[in-house]
């Protein structure tokens, strides 16, 4: 009889443990010092976390904001092709998917503080 009463409790505990692990699949928001770059050839937008081997890519909701920040510091070019600008900043990043070693991590980029632009060719 005792075992029959324990089964629903065990099922509830297992369910709660499963839900809590799903809720923790993404990290909390954090500020990272990084470099944002829009690659001309393939159109990839990446934020490299300086001092690591890790890159983030903005999600759909923050992509245009990051491109706008890059454009704000870009010098006009005659060929009008590529931005050729890096944005170094302290980015407020909220990952939207779990970290996978060696893979670019999608994240919501909420802000960029202390912006510094570097032009390249």
PDB file as gemmi writes it, atoms N, CA and C in Angstrom:
CRYST1    1.000    1.000    1.000  90.00  90.00  90.00 P 1                      
ATOM      1  N   UNK A   1       0.820  -1.194   0.000  1.00  0.00           N  
ATOM      2  CA  UNK A   1       0.000   0.000   0.000  1.00  0.00           C  
ATOM      3  C   UNK A   1       0.863   1.256   0.000  1.00  0.00           C  
ATOM      4  N   UNK A   2       1.950   1.218   0.754  1.00  0.00           N  
ATOM      5  CA  UNK A   2       2.859   2.367   0.826  1.00  0.00           C  
ATOM      6  C   UNK A   2       3.455   2.669  -0.552  1.00  0.00           C  
ATOM      7  N   UNK A   3       3.810   1.636  -1.310  1.00  0.00           N  
ATOM      8  CA  UNK A   3       4.392   1.810  -2.644  1.00  0.00           C  
ATOM      9  C   UNK A   3       3.422   2.475  -3.602  1.00  0.00           C  
ATOM     10  N   UNK A   4       2.149   2.165  -3.496  1.00  0.00           N  
ATOM     11  CA  UNK A   4       1.134   2.748  -4.376  1.00  0.00           C  
ATOM     12  C   UNK A   4       0.988   4.249  -4.123  1.00  0.00           C  
ATOM     13  N   UNK A   5       1.143   4.672  -2.883  1.00  0.00           N  
ATOM     14  CA  UNK A   5       1.028   6.099  -2.575  1.00  0.00           C  
ATOM     15  C   UNK A   5       2.274   6.860  -2.995  1.00  0.00           C  
ATOM     16  N   UNK A   6       3.413   6.187  -3.061  1.00  0.00           N  
ATOM     17  CA  UNK A   6       4.676   6.839  -3.430  1.00  0.00           C  
ATOM     18  C   UNK A   6       4.786   7.090  -4.934  1.00  0.00           C  
ATOM     19  N   UNK A   7       4.132   6.286  -5.746  1.00  0.00           N  
ATOM     20  CA  UNK A   7       4.249   6.400  -7.205  1.00  0.00           C  
ATOM     21  C   UNK A   7       3.870   7.786  -7.723  1.00  0.00           C  
ATOM     22  N   UNK A   8       2.721   8.349  -7.325  1.00  0.00           N  
ATOM     23  CA  UNK A   8       2.402   9.701  -7.819  1.00  0.00           C  
ATOM     24  C   UNK A   8       3.426  10.744  -7.381  1.00  0.00           C  
ATOM     25  N   UNK A   9       3.965  10.594  -6.190  1.00  0.00           N  
ATOM     26  CA  UNK A   9       4.960  11.539  -5.698  1.00  0.00           C  
ATOM     27  C   UNK A   9       6.251  11.440  -6.516  1.00  0.00           C  
ATOM     28  N   UNK A  10       6.651  10.226  -6.805  1.00  0.00           N  
ATOM     29  CA  UNK A  10       7.853  10.023  -7.618  1.00  0.00           C  
ATOM     30  C   UNK A  10       7.652  10.608  -9.009  1.00  0.00           C  
ATOM     31  N   UNK A  11       6.477  10.404  -9.592  1.00  0.00           N  
ATOM     32  CA  UNK A  11       6.189  10.945 -10.923  1.00  0.00           C  
ATOM     33  C   UNK A  11       6.245  12.471 -10.907  1.00  0.00           C  
ATOM     34  N   UNK A  12       5.719  13.083  -9.871  1.00  0.00           N  
ATOM     35  CA  UNK A  12       5.724  14.542  -9.770  1.00  0.00           C  
ATOM     36  C   UNK A  12       7.157  15.060  -9.625  1.00  0.00           C  
ATOM     37  N   UNK A  13       7.959  14.398  -8.800  1.00  0.00           N  
ATOM     38  CA  UNK A  13       9.351  14.814  -8.621  1.00  0.00           C  
ATOM     39  C   UNK A  13      10.108  14.706  -9.939  1.00  0.00           C  
ATOM     40  N   UNK A  14       9.910  13.605 -10.675  1.00  0.00           N  
ATOM     41  CA  UNK A  14      10.571  13.434 -11.974  1.00  0.00           C  
ATOM     42  C   UNK A  14      10.140  14.511 -12.955  1.00  0.00           C  
ATOM     43  N   UNK A  15       8.858  14.832 -12.960  1.00  0.00           N  
ATOM     44  CA  UNK A  15       8.345  15.879 -13.844  1.00  0.00           C  
ATOM     45  C   UNK A  15       8.975  17.221 -13.507  1.00  0.00           C  
ATOM     46  N   UNK A  16       9.045  17.563 -12.238  1.00  0.00           N  
ATOM     47  CA  UNK A  16       9.635  18.835 -11.829  1.00  0.00           C  
ATOM     48  C   UNK A  16      11.122  18.898 -12.160  1.00  0.00           C  
ATOM     49  N   UNK A  17      11.833  17.811 -11.972  1.00  0.00           N  
ATOM     50  CA  UNK A  17      13.247  17.793 -12.337  1.00  0.00           C  
ATOM     51  C   UNK A  17      13.432  17.982 -13.834  1.00  0.00           C  
ATOM     52  N   UNK A  18      12.581  17.372 -14.622  1.00  0.00           N  
ATOM     53  CA  UNK A  18      12.650  17.532 -16.074  1.00  0.00           C  
ATOM     54  C   UNK A  18      12.367  18.954 -16.498  1.00  0.00           C  
ATOM     55  N   UNK A  19      11.384  19.584 -15.887  1.00  0.00           N  
ATOM     56  CA  UNK A  19      11.062  20.968 -16.225  1.00  0.00           C  
ATOM     57  C   UNK A  19      12.186  21.909 -15.829  1.00  0.00           C  
ATOM     58  N   UNK A  20      12.793  21.685 -14.682  1.00  0.00           N  
ATOM     59  CA  UNK A  20      13.844  22.596 -14.250  1.00  0.00           C  
ATOM     60  C   UNK A  20      15.068  22.482 -15.138  1.00  0.00           C  
ATOM     61  N   UNK A  21      15.383  21.301 -15.670  1.00  0.00           N  
ATOM     62  CA  UNK A  21      16.531  21.180 -16.563  1.00  0.00           C  
ATOM     63  C   UNK A  21      16.240  21.845 -17.898  1.00  0.00           C  
ATOM     64  N   UNK A  22      14.997  21.793 -18.376  1.00  0.00           N  
ATOM     65  CA  UNK A  22      14.639  22.486 -19.610  1.00  0.00           C  
ATOM     66  C   UNK A  22      14.706  23.990 -19.424  1.00  0.00           C  
ATOM     67  N   UNK A  23      14.306  24.467 -18.265  1.00  0.00           N  
ATOM     68  CA  UNK A  23      14.320  25.906 -18.008  1.00  0.00           C  
ATOM     69  C   UNK A  23      15.744  26.440 -17.930  1.00  0.00           C  
ATOM     70  N   UNK A  24      16.711  25.568 -17.656  1.00  0.00           N  
ATOM     71  CA  UNK A  24      18.089  26.009 -17.520  1.00  0.00           C  
ATOM     72  C   UNK A  24      18.910  25.756 -18.774  1.00  0.00           C  
ATOM     73  N   UNK A  25      18.266  25.546 -19.934  1.00  0.00           N  
ATOM     74  CA  UNK A  25      19.021  25.272 -21.149  1.00  0.00           C  
ATOM     75  C   UNK A  25      19.708  26.516 -21.679  1.00  0.00           C  
ATOM     76  N   UNK A  26      19.300  27.680 -21.251  1.00  0.00           N  
ATOM     77  CA  UNK A  26      19.986  28.904 -21.662  1.00  0.00           C  
ATOM     78  C   UNK A  26      20.600  29.565 -20.432  1.00  0.00           C  
ATOM     79  N   UNK A  27      21.633  30.344 -20.683  1.00  0.00           N  
ATOM     80  CA  UNK A  27      22.327  31.019 -19.605  1.00  0.00           C  
ATOM     81  C   UNK A  27      21.623  32.322 -19.265  1.00  0.00           C  
ATOM     82  N   UNK A  28      21.994  32.892 -18.140  1.00  0.00           N  
ATOM     83  CA  UNK A  28      21.477  34.203 -17.759  1.00  0.00           C  
ATOM     84  C   UNK A  28      22.138  35.268 -18.621  1.00  0.00           C  
ATOM     85  N   UNK A  29      21.536  36.438 -18.634  1.00  0.00           N  
ATOM     86  CA  UNK A  29      22.138  37.565 -19.352  1.00  0.00           C  
ATOM     87  C   UNK A  29      23.450  37.940 -18.676  1.00  0.00           C  
ATOM     88  N   UNK A  30      24.397  38.390 -19.479  1.00  0.00           N  
ATOM     89  CA  UNK A  30      25.700  38.788 -18.957  1.00  0.00           C  
ATOM     90  C   UNK A  30      26.304  39.845 -19.858  1.00  0.00           C  
ATOM     91  N   UNK A  31      27.264  40.560 -19.330  1.00  0.00           N  
ATOM     92  CA  UNK A  31      28.001  41.545 -20.121  1.00  0.00           C  
ATOM     93  C   UNK A  31      29.329  40.923 -20.509  1.00  0.00           C  
ATOM     94  N   UNK A  32      29.614  40.939 -21.814  1.00  0.00           N  
ATOM     95  CA  UNK A  32      30.888  40.423 -22.311  1.00  0.00           C  
ATOM     96  C   UNK A  32      31.565  41.513 -23.126  1.00  0.00           C  
ATOM     97  N   UNK A  33      32.886  41.616 -22.985  1.00  0.00           N  
ATOM     98  CA  UNK A  33      33.645  42.536 -23.829  1.00  0.00           C  
ATOM     99  C   UNK A  33      33.887  41.805 -25.137  1.00  0.00           C  
ATOM    100  N   UNK A  34      33.427  42.392 -26.220  1.00  0.00           N  
ATOM    101  CA  UNK A  34      33.518  41.687 -27.488  1.00  0.00           C  
ATOM    102  C   UNK A  34      33.731  42.589 -28.677  1.00  0.00           C  
ATOM    103  N   UNK A  35      33.886  41.930 -29.833  1.00  0.00           N  
ATOM    104  CA  UNK A  35      34.036  42.624 -31.112  1.00  0.00           C  
ATOM    105  C   UNK A  35      32.935  42.139 -32.042  1.00  0.00           C  
ATOM    106  N   UNK A  36      32.119  43.084 -32.525  1.00  0.00           N  
ATOM    107  CA  UNK A  36      31.075  42.754 -33.495  1.00  0.00           C  
ATOM    108  C   UNK A  36      31.609  43.025 -34.891  1.00  0.00           C  
ATOM    109  N   UNK A  37      31.321  42.097 -35.801  1.00  0.00           N  
ATOM    110  CA  UNK A  37      31.767  42.250 -37.189  1.00  0.00           C  
ATOM    111  C   UNK A  37      30.725  41.619 -38.103  1.00  0.00           C  
ATOM    112  N   UNK A  38      30.401  42.363 -39.175  1.00  0.00           N  
ATOM    113  CA  UNK A  38      29.530  41.841 -40.225  1.00  0.00           C  
ATOM    114  C   UNK A  38      30.420  41.448 -41.386  1.00  0.00           C  
ATOM    115  N   UNK A  39      30.480  40.163 -41.691  1.00  0.00           N  
ATOM    116  CA  UNK A  39      31.346  39.671 -42.769  1.00  0.00           C  
ATOM    117  C   UNK A  39      30.695  39.928 -44.111  1.00  0.00           C  
ATOM    118  N   UNK A  40      31.432  40.576 -44.992  1.00  0.00           N  
ATOM    119  CA  UNK A  40      30.903  40.970 -46.298  1.00  0.00           C  
ATOM    120  C   UNK A  40      30.594  39.768 -47.191  1.00  0.00           C  
ATOM    121  N   UNK A  41      31.487  38.818 -47.218  1.00  0.00           N  
ATOM    122  CA  UNK A  41      31.370  37.713 -48.169  1.00  0.00           C  
ATOM    123  C   UNK A  41      30.154  36.837 -47.903  1.00  0.00           C  
ATOM    124  N   UNK A  42      29.921  36.483 -46.652  1.00  0.00           N  
ATOM    125  CA  UNK A  42      28.845  35.531 -46.353  1.00  0.00           C  
ATOM    126  C   UNK A  42      27.699  36.123 -45.541  1.00  0.00           C  
ATOM    127  N   UNK A  43      27.806  37.374 -45.139  1.00  0.00           N  
ATOM    128  CA  UNK A  43      26.721  38.033 -44.411  1.00  0.00           C  
ATOM    129  C   UNK A  43      26.563  37.582 -42.963  1.00  0.00           C  
ATOM    130  N   UNK A  44      27.555  36.900 -42.429  1.00  0.00           N  
ATOM    131  CA  UNK A  44      27.473  36.470 -41.037  1.00  0.00           C  
ATOM    132  C   UNK A  44      27.760  37.642 -40.111  1.00  0.00           C  
ATOM    133  N   UNK A  45      26.965  37.739 -39.079  1.00  0.00           N  
ATOM    134  CA  UNK A  45      27.158  38.761 -38.053  1.00  0.00           C  
ATOM    135  C   UNK A  45      27.565  38.044 -36.776  1.00  0.00           C  
ATOM    136  N   UNK A  46      28.763  38.356 -36.287  1.00  0.00           N  
ATOM    137  CA  UNK A  46      29.306  37.660 -35.131  1.00  0.00           C  
ATOM    138  C   UNK A  46      29.789  38.650 -34.083  1.00  0.00           C  
ATOM    139  N   UNK A  47      29.643  38.261 -32.839  1.00  0.00           N  
ATOM    140  CA  UNK A  47      30.249  38.987 -31.726  1.00  0.00           C  
ATOM    141  C   UNK A  47      31.211  38.007 -31.062  1.00  0.00           C  
ATOM    142  N   UNK A  48      32.499  38.318 -31.200  1.00  0.00           N  
ATOM    143  CA  UNK A  48      33.522  37.487 -30.592  1.00  0.00           C  
ATOM    144  C   UNK A  48      33.732  37.954 -29.166  1.00  0.00           C  
ATOM    145  N   UNK A  49      33.666  37.040 -28.206  1.00  0.00           N  
ATOM    146  CA  UNK A  49      33.935  37.348 -26.808  1.00  0.00           C  
ATOM    147  C   UNK A  49      35.452  37.399 -26.670  1.00  0.00           C  
ATOM    148  N   UNK A  50      35.993  38.612 -26.558  1.00  0.00           N  
ATOM    149  CA  UNK A  50      37.435  38.836 -26.528  1.00  0.00           C  
ATOM    150  C   UNK A  50      38.069  37.991 -25.417  1.00  0.00           C  
ATOM    151  N   UNK A  51      39.183  37.341 -25.773  1.00  0.00           N  
ATOM    152  CA  UNK A  51      39.903  36.523 -24.817  1.00  0.00           C  
ATOM    153  C   UNK A  51      39.444  35.078 -24.770  1.00  0.00           C  
ATOM    154  N   UNK A  52      38.466  34.735 -25.609  1.00  0.00           N  
ATOM    155  CA  UNK A  52      37.957  33.362 -25.662  1.00  0.00           C  
ATOM    156  C   UNK A  52      37.959  32.902 -27.117  1.00  0.00           C  
ATOM    157  N   UNK A  53      37.494  31.703 -27.329  1.00  0.00           N  
ATOM    158  CA  UNK A  53      37.294  31.170 -28.682  1.00  0.00           C  
ATOM    159  C   UNK A  53      35.796  31.098 -28.980  1.00  0.00           C  
ATOM    160  N   UNK A  54      35.016  31.935 -28.309  1.00  0.00           N  
ATOM    161  CA  UNK A  54      33.560  31.826 -28.404  1.00  0.00           C  
ATOM    162  C   UNK A  54      32.955  33.006 -29.166  1.00  0.00           C  
ATOM    163  N   UNK A  55      32.026  32.693 -30.064  1.00  0.00           N  
ATOM    164  CA  UNK A  55      31.290  33.699 -30.833  1.00  0.00           C  
ATOM    165  C   UNK A  55      29.799  33.590 -30.533  1.00  0.00           C  
ATOM    166  N   UNK A  56      29.143  34.735 -30.594  1.00  0.00           N  
ATOM    167  CA  UNK A  56      27.690  34.816 -30.506  1.00  0.00           C  
ATOM    168  C   UNK A  56      27.180  35.360 -31.830  1.00  0.00           C  
ATOM    169  N   UNK A  57      25.955  35.011 -32.178  1.00  0.00           N  
ATOM    170  CA  UNK A  57      25.283  35.644 -33.305  1.00  0.00           C  
ATOM    171  C   UNK A  57      23.955  36.195 -32.794  1.00  0.00           C  
ATOM    172  N   UNK A  58      23.616  37.420 -33.153  1.00  0.00           N  
ATOM    173  CA  UNK A  58      22.353  37.990 -32.671  1.00  0.00           C  
ATOM    174  C   UNK A  58      21.151  37.210 -33.194  1.00  0.00           C  
ATOM    175  N   UNK A  59      20.136  37.080 -32.358  1.00  0.00           N  
ATOM    176  CA  UNK A  59      18.906  36.443 -32.811  1.00  0.00           C  
ATOM    177  C   UNK A  59      18.127  37.415 -33.702  1.00  0.00           C  
ATOM    178  N   UNK A  60      17.007  36.963 -34.218  1.00  0.00           N  
ATOM    179  CA  UNK A  60      16.222  37.781 -35.162  1.00  0.00           C  
ATOM    180  C   UNK A  60      15.763  39.095 -34.548  1.00  0.00           C  
ATOM    181  N   UNK A  61      15.486  39.089 -33.242  1.00  0.00           N  
ATOM    182  CA  UNK A  61      14.958  40.308 -32.614  1.00  0.00           C  
ATOM    183  C   UNK A  61      16.028  41.375 -32.383  1.00  0.00           C  
ATOM    184  N   UNK A  62      17.309  41.000 -32.393  1.00  0.00           N  
ATOM    185  CA  UNK A  62      18.349  41.994 -32.118  1.00  0.00           C  
ATOM    186  C   UNK A  62      19.325  42.193 -33.277  1.00  0.00           C  
ATOM    187  N   UNK A  63      19.160  41.446 -34.358  1.00  0.00           N  
ATOM    188  CA  UNK A  63      20.065  41.526 -35.516  1.00  0.00           C  
ATOM    189  C   UNK A  63      20.177  42.956 -36.036  1.00  0.00           C  
ATOM    190  N   UNK A  64      19.055  43.588 -36.319  1.00  0.00           N  
ATOM    191  CA  UNK A  64      19.057  44.939 -36.902  1.00  0.00           C  
ATOM    192  C   UNK A  64      19.680  45.971 -35.966  1.00  0.00           C  
ATOM    193  N   UNK A  65      19.496  45.800 -34.666  1.00  0.00           N  
ATOM    194  CA  UNK A  65      20.129  46.729 -33.715  1.00  0.00           C  
ATOM    195  C   UNK A  65      21.644  46.668 -33.822  1.00  0.00           C  
ATOM    196  N   UNK A  66      22.197  45.453 -33.874  1.00  0.00           N  
ATOM    197  CA  UNK A  66      23.651  45.305 -33.950  1.00  0.00           C  
ATOM    198  C   UNK A  66      24.171  45.860 -35.275  1.00  0.00           C  
ATOM    199  N   UNK A  67      23.478  45.584 -36.373  1.00  0.00           N  
ATOM    200  CA  UNK A  67      23.877  46.139 -37.670  1.00  0.00           C  
ATOM    201  C   UNK A  67      23.823  47.663 -37.622  1.00  0.00           C  
ATOM    202  N   UNK A  68      22.805  48.219 -36.982  1.00  0.00           N  
ATOM    203  CA  UNK A  68      22.691  49.669 -36.841  1.00  0.00           C  
ATOM    204  C   UNK A  68      23.849  50.266 -36.056  1.00  0.00           C  
ATOM    205  N   UNK A  69      24.268  49.581 -34.984  1.00  0.00           N  
ATOM    206  CA  UNK A  69      25.417  50.069 -34.212  1.00  0.00           C  
ATOM    207  C   UNK A  69      26.674  50.056 -35.071  1.00  0.00           C  
ATOM    208  N   UNK A  70      26.838  49.008 -35.891  1.00  0.00           N  
ATOM    209  CA  UNK A  70      28.007  48.942 -36.783  1.00  0.00           C  
ATOM    210  C   UNK A  70      27.968  50.069 -37.817  1.00  0.00           C  
ATOM    211  N   UNK A  71      26.796  50.280 -38.403  1.00  0.00           N  
ATOM    212  CA  UNK A  71      26.662  51.334 -39.418  1.00  0.00           C  
ATOM    213  C   UNK A  71      26.916  52.715 -38.826  1.00  0.00           C  
ATOM    214  N   UNK A  72      26.556  52.907 -37.571  1.00  0.00           N  
ATOM    215  CA  UNK A  72      26.732  54.214 -36.932  1.00  0.00           C  
ATOM    216  C   UNK A  72      28.201  54.606 -36.850  1.00  0.00           C  
ATOM    217  N   UNK A  73      29.098  53.636 -36.787  1.00  0.00           N  
ATOM    218  CA  UNK A  73      30.515  53.947 -36.684  1.00  0.00           C  
ATOM    219  C   UNK A  73      31.291  53.732 -37.961  1.00  0.00           C  
ATOM    220  N   UNK A  74      30.606  53.316 -39.030  1.00  0.00           N  
ATOM    221  CA  UNK A  74      31.290  53.033 -40.292  1.00  0.00           C  
ATOM    222  C   UNK A  74      31.528  54.320 -41.070  1.00  0.00           C  
ATOM    223  N   UNK A  75      32.698  54.420 -41.671  1.00  0.00           N  
ATOM    224  CA  UNK A  75      32.989  55.549 -42.550  1.00  0.00           C  
ATOM    225  C   UNK A  75      32.440  55.223 -43.933  1.00  0.00           C  
ATOM    226  N   UNK A  76      31.885  56.241 -44.611  1.00  0.00           N  
ATOM    227  CA  UNK A  76      31.373  55.993 -45.961  1.00  0.00           C  
ATOM    228  C   UNK A  76      32.482  55.508 -46.892  1.00  0.00           C  
ATOM    229  N   UNK A  77      32.136  54.548 -47.739  1.00  0.00           N  
ATOM    230  CA  UNK A  77      33.099  54.019 -48.703  1.00  0.00           C  
ATOM    231  C   UNK A  77      32.616  54.335 -50.108  1.00  0.00           C  
ATOM    232  N   UNK A  78      33.578  54.516 -50.995  1.00  0.00           N  
ATOM    233  CA  UNK A  78      33.216  54.837 -52.385  1.00  0.00           C  
ATOM    234  C   UNK A  78      32.501  53.676 -53.060  1.00  0.00           C  
ATOM    235  N   UNK A  79      32.957  52.462 -52.804  1.00  0.00           N  
ATOM    236  CA  UNK A  79      32.343  51.312 -53.468  1.00  0.00           C  
ATOM    237  C   UNK A  79      31.020  50.914 -52.817  1.00  0.00           C  
ATOM    238  N   UNK A  80      30.733  51.445 -51.606  1.00  0.00           N  
ATOM    239  CA  UNK A  80      29.485  51.209 -50.893  1.00  0.00           C  
ATOM    240  C   UNK A  80      29.207  49.719 -50.691  1.00  0.00           C  
ATOM    241  N   UNK A  81      30.272  48.911 -50.648  1.00  0.00           N  
ATOM    242  CA  UNK A  81      30.100  47.469 -50.572  1.00  0.00           C  
ATOM    243  C   UNK A  81      30.008  46.970 -49.127  1.00  0.00           C  
ATOM    244  N   UNK A  82      31.084  47.111 -48.419  1.00  0.00           N  
ATOM    245  CA  UNK A  82      31.204  46.475 -47.115  1.00  0.00           C  
ATOM    246  C   UNK A  82      31.345  47.534 -46.025  1.00  0.00           C  
ATOM    247  N   UNK A  83      30.876  47.216 -44.827  1.00  0.00           N  
ATOM    248  CA  UNK A  83      31.036  48.159 -43.725  1.00  0.00           C  
ATOM    249  C   UNK A  83      32.495  48.322 -43.328  1.00  0.00           C  
ATOM    250  N   UNK A  84      33.267  47.243 -43.357  1.00  0.00           N  
ATOM    251  CA  UNK A  84      34.699  47.267 -43.003  1.00  0.00           C  
ATOM    252  C   UNK A  84      34.937  47.973 -41.669  1.00  0.00           C  
ATOM    253  N   UNK A  85      34.101  47.656 -40.705  1.00  0.00           N  
ATOM    254  CA  UNK A  85      34.169  48.269 -39.386  1.00  0.00           C  
ATOM    255  C   UNK A  85      33.992  47.200 -38.317  1.00  0.00           C  
ATOM    256  N   UNK A  86      34.795  47.292 -37.283  1.00  0.00           N  
ATOM    257  CA  UNK A  86      34.607  46.454 -36.107  1.00  0.00           C  
ATOM    258  C   UNK A  86      34.090  47.336 -34.987  1.00  0.00           C  
ATOM    259  N   UNK A  87      33.191  46.797 -34.220  1.00  0.00           N  
ATOM    260  CA  UNK A  87      32.672  47.494 -33.047  1.00  0.00           C  
ATOM    261  C   UNK A  87      33.127  46.735 -31.807  1.00  0.00           C  
ATOM    262  N   UNK A  88      33.995  47.365 -31.029  1.00  0.00           N  
ATOM    263  CA  UNK A  88      34.388  46.805 -29.736  1.00  0.00           C  
ATOM    264  C   UNK A  88      33.503  47.463 -28.688  1.00  0.00           C  
ATOM    265  N   UNK A  89      32.934  46.654 -27.807  1.00  0.00           N  
ATOM    266  CA  UNK A  89      32.030  47.195 -26.786  1.00  0.00           C  
ATOM    267  C   UNK A  89      31.836  46.166 -25.680  1.00  0.00           C  
ATOM    268  N   UNK A  90      31.172  46.618 -24.640  1.00  0.00           N  
ATOM    269  CA  UNK A  90      30.689  45.710 -23.604  1.00  0.00           C  
ATOM    270  C   UNK A  90      29.233  45.425 -23.962  1.00  0.00           C  
ATOM    271  N   UNK A  91      28.987  44.209 -24.429  1.00  0.00           N  
ATOM    272  CA  UNK A  91      27.668  43.821 -24.921  1.00  0.00           C  
ATOM    273  C   UNK A  91      26.875  43.130 -23.823  1.00  0.00           C  
ATOM    274  N   UNK A  92      25.613  43.530 -23.681  1.00  0.00           N  
ATOM    275  CA  UNK A  92      24.692  42.829 -22.791  1.00  0.00           C  
ATOM    276  C   UNK A  92      24.048  41.737 -23.627  1.00  0.00           C  
ATOM    277  N   UNK A  93      24.407  40.491 -23.330  1.00  0.00           N  
ATOM    278  CA  UNK A  93      24.019  39.346 -24.151  1.00  0.00           C  
ATOM    279  C   UNK A  93      23.194  38.371 -23.319  1.00  0.00           C  
ATOM    280  N   UNK A  94      22.098  37.903 -23.901  1.00  0.00           N  
ATOM    281  CA  UNK A  94      21.246  36.898 -23.261  1.00  0.00           C  
ATOM    282  C   UNK A  94      21.153  35.694 -24.199  1.00  0.00           C  
ATOM    283  N   UNK A  95      21.950  34.649 -23.969  1.00  0.00           N  
ATOM    284  CA  UNK A  95      21.910  33.479 -24.842  1.00  0.00           C  
ATOM    285  C   UNK A  95      20.506  32.882 -24.915  1.00  0.00           C  
ATOM    286  N   UNK A  96      20.105  32.490 -26.119  1.00  0.00           N  
ATOM    287  CA  UNK A  96      18.781  31.896 -26.321  1.00  0.00           C  
ATOM    288  C   UNK A  96      18.863  30.410 -26.616  1.00  0.00           C  
ATOM    289  N   UNK A  97      20.071  29.878 -26.608  1.00  0.00           N  
ATOM    290  CA  UNK A  97      20.264  28.440 -26.778  1.00  0.00           C  
ATOM    291  C   UNK A  97      21.454  28.020 -25.931  1.00  0.00           C  
ATOM    292  N   UNK A  98      21.527  26.739 -25.593  1.00  0.00           N  
ATOM    293  CA  UNK A  98      22.622  26.285 -24.738  1.00  0.00           C  
ATOM    294  C   UNK A  98      23.980  26.394 -25.413  1.00  0.00           C  
ATOM    295  N   UNK A  99      25.015  26.511 -24.604  1.00  0.00           N  
ATOM    296  CA  UNK A  99      26.388  26.570 -25.091  1.00  0.00           C  
ATOM    297  C   UNK A  99      26.789  25.196 -25.624  1.00  0.00           C  
ATOM    298  N   UNK A 100      27.367  25.189 -26.828  1.00  0.00           N  
ATOM    299  CA  UNK A 100      27.939  23.976 -27.409  1.00  0.00           C  
ATOM    300  C   UNK A 100      29.356  24.323 -27.807  1.00  0.00           C  
ATOM    301  N   UNK A 101      30.317  23.630 -27.238  1.00  0.00           N  
ATOM    302  CA  UNK A 101      31.726  23.908 -27.526  1.00  0.00           C  
ATOM    303  C   UNK A 101      31.983  23.886 -29.022  1.00  0.00           C  
ATOM    304  N   UNK A 102      32.666  24.941 -29.507  1.00  0.00           N  
ATOM    305  CA  UNK A 102      33.027  25.003 -30.917  1.00  0.00           C  
ATOM    306  C   UNK A 102      31.933  25.507 -31.835  1.00  0.00           C  
ATOM    307  N   UNK A 103      30.774  25.823 -31.286  1.00  0.00           N  
ATOM    308  CA  UNK A 103      29.655  26.302 -32.107  1.00  0.00           C  
ATOM    309  C   UNK A 103      29.314  27.745 -31.749  1.00  0.00           C  
ATOM    310  N   UNK A 104      28.815  28.478 -32.740  1.00  0.00           N  
ATOM    311  CA  UNK A 104      28.354  29.841 -32.505  1.00  0.00           C  
ATOM    312  C   UNK A 104      27.046  29.760 -31.719  1.00  0.00           C  
ATOM    313  N   UNK A 105      26.905  30.605 -30.719  1.00  0.00           N  
ATOM    314  CA  UNK A 105      25.732  30.587 -29.856  1.00  0.00           C  
ATOM    315  C   UNK A 105      24.809  31.756 -30.185  1.00  0.00           C  
ATOM    316  N   UNK A 106      23.560  31.436 -30.466  1.00  0.00           N  
ATOM    317  CA  UNK A 106      22.563  32.471 -30.752  1.00  0.00           C  
ATOM    318  C   UNK A 106      22.185  33.171 -29.444  1.00  0.00           C  
ATOM    319  N   UNK A 107      22.041  34.506 -29.502  1.00  0.00           N  
ATOM    320  CA  UNK A 107      21.727  35.273 -28.302  1.00  0.00           C  
ATOM    321  C   UNK A 107      20.976  36.546 -28.658  1.00  0.00           C  
ATOM    322  N   UNK A 108      20.203  37.007 -27.706  1.00  0.00           N  
ATOM    323  CA  UNK A 108      19.566  38.328 -27.813  1.00  0.00           C  
ATOM    324  C   UNK A 108      20.590  39.333 -27.315  1.00  0.00           C  
ATOM    325  N   UNK A 109      20.931  40.300 -28.151  1.00  0.00           N  
ATOM    326  CA  UNK A 109      21.902  41.333 -27.787  1.00  0.00           C  
ATOM    327  C   UNK A 109      21.098  42.574 -27.410  1.00  0.00           C  
ATOM    328  N   UNK A 110      21.118  42.904 -26.132  1.00  0.00           N  
ATOM    329  CA  UNK A 110      20.245  43.970 -25.629  1.00  0.00           C  
ATOM    330  C   UNK A 110      20.876  45.348 -25.645  1.00  0.00           C  
ATOM    331  N   UNK A 111      22.206  45.429 -25.534  1.00  0.00           N  
ATOM    332  CA  UNK A 111      22.852  46.745 -25.474  1.00  0.00           C  
ATOM    333  C   UNK A 111      24.334  46.614 -25.785  1.00  0.00           C  
ATOM    334  N   UNK A 112      24.932  47.749 -26.115  1.00  0.00           N  
ATOM    335  CA  UNK A 112      26.382  47.834 -26.329  1.00  0.00           C  
ATOM    336  C   UNK A 112      26.872  49.102 -25.639  1.00  0.00           C  
ATOM    337  N   UNK A 113      27.687  48.924 -24.627  1.00  0.00           N  
ATOM    338  CA  UNK A 113      28.211  50.044 -23.839  1.00  0.00           C  
ATOM    339  C   UNK A 113      29.680  50.296 -24.192  1.00  0.00           C  
ATOM    340  N   UNK A 114      30.130  51.520 -24.032  1.00  0.00           N  
ATOM    341  CA  UNK A 114      31.534  51.905 -24.249  1.00  0.00           C  
ATOM    342  C   UNK A 114      31.976  51.535 -25.663  1.00  0.00           C  
ATOM    343  N   UNK A 115      31.232  51.967 -26.645  1.00  0.00           N  
ATOM    344  CA  UNK A 115      31.507  51.605 -28.044  1.00  0.00           C  
ATOM    345  C   UNK A 115      32.783  52.252 -28.565  1.00  0.00           C  
ATOM    346  N   UNK A 116      33.553  51.436 -29.271  1.00  0.00           N  
ATOM    347  CA  UNK A 116      34.788  51.900 -29.908  1.00  0.00           C  
ATOM    348  C   UNK A 116      34.861  51.248 -31.285  1.00  0.00           C  
ATOM    349  N   UNK A 117      35.028  52.076 -32.307  1.00  0.00           N  
ATOM    350  CA  UNK A 117      35.033  51.577 -33.706  1.00  0.00           C  
ATOM    351  C   UNK A 117      36.441  51.523 -34.263  1.00  0.00           C  
ATOM    352  N   UNK A 118      36.701  50.467 -35.013  1.00  0.00           N  
ATOM    353  CA  UNK A 118      37.983  50.300 -35.694  1.00  0.00           C  
ATOM    354  C   UNK A 118      37.687  49.989 -37.163  1.00  0.00           C  
ATOM    355  N   UNK A 119      38.250  50.803 -38.061  1.00  0.00           N  
ATOM    356  CA  UNK A 119      38.056  50.610 -39.500  1.00  0.00           C  
ATOM    357  C   UNK A 119      39.123  49.637 -40.024  1.00  0.00           C  
ATOM    358  N   UNK A 120      38.767  48.826 -40.993  1.00  0.00           N  
ATOM    359  CA  UNK A 120      39.714  47.921 -41.627  1.00  0.00           C  
ATOM    360  C   UNK A 120      39.418  47.847 -43.112  1.00  0.00           C  
ATOM    361  N   UNK A 121      40.354  47.329 -43.869  1.00  0.00           N  
ATOM    362  CA  UNK A 121      40.160  47.205 -45.320  1.00  0.00           C  
ATOM    363  C   UNK A 121      40.050  45.771 -45.749  1.00  0.00           C  
TER     364      UNK A 121                                                      
END                                                                             
